[in-house]
């Protein structure tokens, strides 16, 4: 169910910034590769092939696994 529109007169982006601000948190914006862009899959495959079998492969996979673990355990 949609949320009713706020009536505080502030634009939605400003309301989101204000409500999202918490102690110890900071809003950042970054540019990331678009997986729908032409050539993205080919470039990802090329980079994966460069890493496959190299001594750095295990370290990279450990980093990816750790970065993806957002649990509080």
N, C-alpha and C positions, 0 to 999 in steps of 0.2 A: 504494500500500500504506500503510495507516495506521501512524502512529508508535506504538510501545509507550508506555503510560502511564508518566509519570515516577514514581519511587518516593521522591522527596525529601520528601514530606509537605507541600509548599507547594501552595496553590491555583493552578490554571492561569493566571488573570490575573496573579498575582504573578510566576510563572515567566516569563511573556511580557514583563513590564516589565523584569525583571532581565536576561533574555537579550537583549532589544532595546536595552538601554542601551549605547551606544558613545561613545567620545570625540567630543565635538562634536555629539552628537545629544540631542534632548529630546523626550519624549512630550507631545503636545498633543491635546486633544479639542475639536472644534468642532461646532456644529450647522449643518447644510446643508439646503437645501430638498429635500424628498422628491419625486423625479420621478414617483412613483406616486400622489401626493396629488391629490385632485380639484381641478381648476382650475390645476394646474401648467402644463400645455401651453398653456392659454389665456394665462396670465400671461407665459410665456416668449415667446410669439408677439407679445403686446402690447409687451413691452419691445424685442424685435427690430425691430418696426415703427417704434418711436420712434427707434431708432438708424439705421435704413436711410436712406441718403441724407444723413445729417447729417455735418458736418465731423469729428466724433469717430469715425465708423464705422471708418475705416482704422486709427486708433490702437487702437481696441478689438480689431479683428481681429488686429492685430500682437501685442497683448498675449496674446490667447488662443493664438495659434500658438506664441509663445515659451514660455508657461507649459506648454504640452503637450509641448514638446521636452525630454525627459529624457535624451537621449543624452549621452555624455561627450565628444563631438566638440568 
